[in-house]
Amino acid sequence: MSAIDVFGYGIDLLAVLLLALGLKGLSKVRSARSANGLAALAMGLAVAGLLIQLQPSPTAWLWIALGTAGGGLLGLLTAQRVPMTAMPETVALFNGCGGMASLLVALAVALFDPGDSGLVERISIVISVFVGAITFSGSIVAMGKLQGWIGTPGWTQSSVRHAVNITLALASLVGGVFLAASPVSEAGPLWLLVLASTLLGIGVTLSIGGADMPVVISLLNSYSGVAAAAAGFVVGSQLLIVAGAMVGAAGLILTQVMCTAMNRSLLSVLFGGALGAGSSGGHVGGGGDEAGYSRIVSCSAEECAMALETAERVVFVPGYGLAVAQAQHALRELAKLLEANGSEVSYAIHPVAGRMPGHMNVLLAEADVPYEQLIEMDTINPEFPRTDVVIVLGANDVVNPDAKTDPSSPLYGMPVLEVDQARQVFVVKRSLGAGYAGIANALFELPQTAMVFGDAKAVLQQLCTELRSQGVGSKVAVAA
């Protein structure tokens, strides 16, 4: 081993250590930004270490520079322009890009640099191609469904889809076995594996409805990690192997957490009926019939403000409607007014609130909401009986008490936020439209519940205005 190889491996090892530190820092909000930068530095060092070992030609250096500049510019523009409501689609797209990168790396090695590949290398190429292709096509479909560009075809809700997907899986298996057992430069098995895997990713994801999208996104994230780890074996990158294994394991754990929170098994998500499949448009899985309610009580922002003024403990329950209205900053302003008025404020976070894992956490962090005030479901539920006021902002199924009391409900058994135990509940919604499950919400008809109809941002701003008019604003000025 030459001195250059030793230096390259040393850089790779340093990158692995920095990545581990970066991932550890991501567990806390205060250190997340610097930890993300540390992880990015680790990836940069890994790339540098690999290039030092490979010593590419001047032409290859040019292509590497152009690709780095183009990808970096595109990523910068995307990060600056993407709205918070489109973050789930962006995450799905990033997962797809990770899968495609692993796929292209494996294809490049198989087609242009097969060398004397052994069984381990050939199996790594098969895994990288198979998982990478599924991740890419599945992520693109997930992004399209979240954007409302792609609907759910009727045939995907019948037994036909199972026959199609099984056929594609068998074709992928045949291609993979032949590829692993023969020189990887043989084009037939390789392209059969690529085509069948890509179509399989489309076939599996196309039938999944909007309500299950948080599970799908976390699962595809796990897939991208597995593909990256396999690509690490293909190119001999220690960092890719470690990072891919961590991402794959974390994504799988998160997927299980999402399934538990929705009272759904992973098999039912992937192969069962598509919950919320019939919807389309920006609110994937949302909308629905407004009929079926007979005891709805509505109130004005002024009446809600009067209740907030005397409340000692207030809990906000954010949902996708909050993200749609871009109301997180108005919510933070209202919380500051209440805190200055002596109220104890917290935010109840359901694991599947929004349209991707952690959506509400990211949304509220953007408005500088203290992380300590974001309370997970299992911790906040025992606190609702002593809560004076709960304000539900765009959430629906995750606060439906039928999940606990009605065995005939499709939500029955799903863990929900027990806001019905609070003394007073205000639900801020544009209408009485159903959530992802497409059913009425029993919370809306409880005697302690009042509906405040309107855009979440507009309603929160009205609440701030009313509280200031009642003298709360002067208390904030004194506290400042």
Sequence and secondary structure as in RCSB ss.txt:
>XXXX:A:sequence
MSAIDVFGYGIDLLAVLLLALGLKGLSKVRSARSANGLAALAMGLAVAGLLIQLQPSPTAWLWIALGTAGGGLLG
LLTAQRVPMTAMPETVALFNGCGGMASLLVALAVALFDPGDSGLVERISIVISVFVGAITFSGSIVAMGKLQGWI
GTPGWTQSSVRHAVNITLALASLVGGVFLAASPVSEAGPLWLLVLASTLLGIGVTLSIGGADMPVVISLLNSYSG
VAAAAAGFVVGSQLLIVAGAMVGAAGLILTQVMCTAMNRSLLSVLFGGALGAGSSGGHVGGGGDEAGYSRIVSCS
AEECAMALETAERVVFVPGYGLAVAQAQHALRELAKLLEANGSEVSYAIHPVAGRMPGHMNVLLAEADVPYEQLI
EMDTINPEFPRTDVVIVLGANDVVNPDAKTDPSSPLYGMPVLEVDQARQVFVVKRSLGAGYAGIANALFELPQTA
MVFGDAKAVLQQLCTELRSQGVGSKVAVAA
>XXXX:A:secstr
  HHHHHHHHHHHHHHHHHHHHHHHTTSHHHHHHHHHHHHHHHHHHHHHHHHHH   HHHHHHHHHHHHHHHHHH
HHHHHH  GGGHHHHHHHHHHHHHHHHHHHHHHHHHH  TT  HHHHHHHHHHHHHHHHHHHHHHHHHHHHHTSS
   GGGGSTHHHHHHHHHHHHHHHHHHHHHHS TT HHHHHHHHHHHHHHHHHHHHT  GGGHHHHHHHHHHHHH
HHHHHHHHHHT HHHHHHHHHHHHHHHHHHHHHHHHHT  HHHHHHS  TTTT  SSSTT      S S   B  
HHHHHHHHHT SEEEEEE HHHHHTT HHHHHHHHHHHHHTT EEEEEE TT SSSTTHHHHHHHHTT  GGGEE
EHHHHGGGGGG SEEEEES  GGG THHHH TTSTTTT     GGGSSEEEEEESSS   TT S  GGGGSTTEE
EEES HHHHHHHHHHHHHHTTHHHHHHHH 
